[in-house]
Amino acid sequence: MRRLLKVTAMTGLLTLLKMVMGFVIAKVVAVYTGPTGLAMLGQVQGVVAVLNGLINAPAANGVVRFTAEKQAEGYEACSPWWKASLQWILILAGITIPVALLLSDYLAILLFQDVTLSWIITVTVCVLPLSAIGTLCNSVINGQQNYRRYVGLGMLSAVISAALMLGMIFYANIKGALLAAALQSALIGLVMLCANLRQPWFKLRYWWGTTSVTARKSIGNYTLMAITTALTFPVSLILVRNILVAEVGWESTGHWQAVWKISEVYLSVITLALGTYYLPKLSSLVGVDSIVKEIHHTVKIIFPIVCIMALGVYLLRDVAIWLLFTEEFEAARDLFAIQLTGDVVKILAWLYAYPMLSRGATKWFISTEIIFSLKFVLLAYFLVKLYGVSGANIAYLINYSIYFIFVFLNVRKFSV
């Protein structure tokens, strides 16, 4: 418990910095561009998440798991999985980058209803390799459970990327904000690359060369899971925004995006702690009973924290809108209650779903990601028509409530 709380506190500092930076950026975007600009920024961040998710797929959870499992045996023992992850990245980059460039005009129309903004897609695609390098470095550090370095580099990356975004917004208004969103992950990757060049595990022989079929297949399974994530939830958010734009307009969509942004940022305190401590911890455990015991133990700590945080955000929602946005966003206050309830249920569900990642339960993970992302979009489609903008929040709550029931009842099956 002490270690979890320590890691949560450390990642909380990192998240606090990211939260402050994120809110400053949101405030500047709100002032300079209004609700419409914030909604458009959400669309760009959505497509960046999709493209980065595709390229970074082999570099994330699989590398964390096998680095955590093999680090005691030395870098040579970790090397087969590192080599396999780099090989998968090169394959995916060779497919994703040309296809995204060819479809840039179509994607611009889909996202913004404006083909002249296709340059944002082009820029995002061209800097994807840097993003993948950053994720690889982060995953190795995380797998080694070197939390101080993980947090320190995270803070440095957050400051530099936020400074870039603010500078571009001031210089070029909404276009600057959109360009900064496209470049942000790549800049973080560049910082991670420079900071880790002299690390003993960063030598070429650990990353380049032949590897085992087992390692390639294992990383391939995690790659499939990560690709599924990249093509489901971010895409579902883009589709939900499109539904909102069609039904209630860009301004009301901006109100929804503002509440979603606040929700996303404060929850990152928990999600970062889970990714930093919880995933390596579950990966190192053997046996279903020990995994379920760890889940129940973690729930007792994390669930009350999430409830307190959600209640605090709700009570301070008027202050948050005044502080972070402008009076144009006042209508957003009515969207908080359902959204925050959904947040609590989501974290509870994630705690029980994490063994899918730690045990590499590929079929379980892929099927649930696809089914529940589709369900979110379908629920939003019908509920937005019935209840307006709040229909999207209701869809969010219902979807994660069903997801929680599902993973709670099946946790032992996918923890094997």
Summary of the structure (lengths in Angstrom):
residues: 416
radius of gyration: 20.5
end to end distance: 23.9
largest distance: 58.9
contacts: 1500
relative contact order: 0.13
helix: 91%
strand: 0%
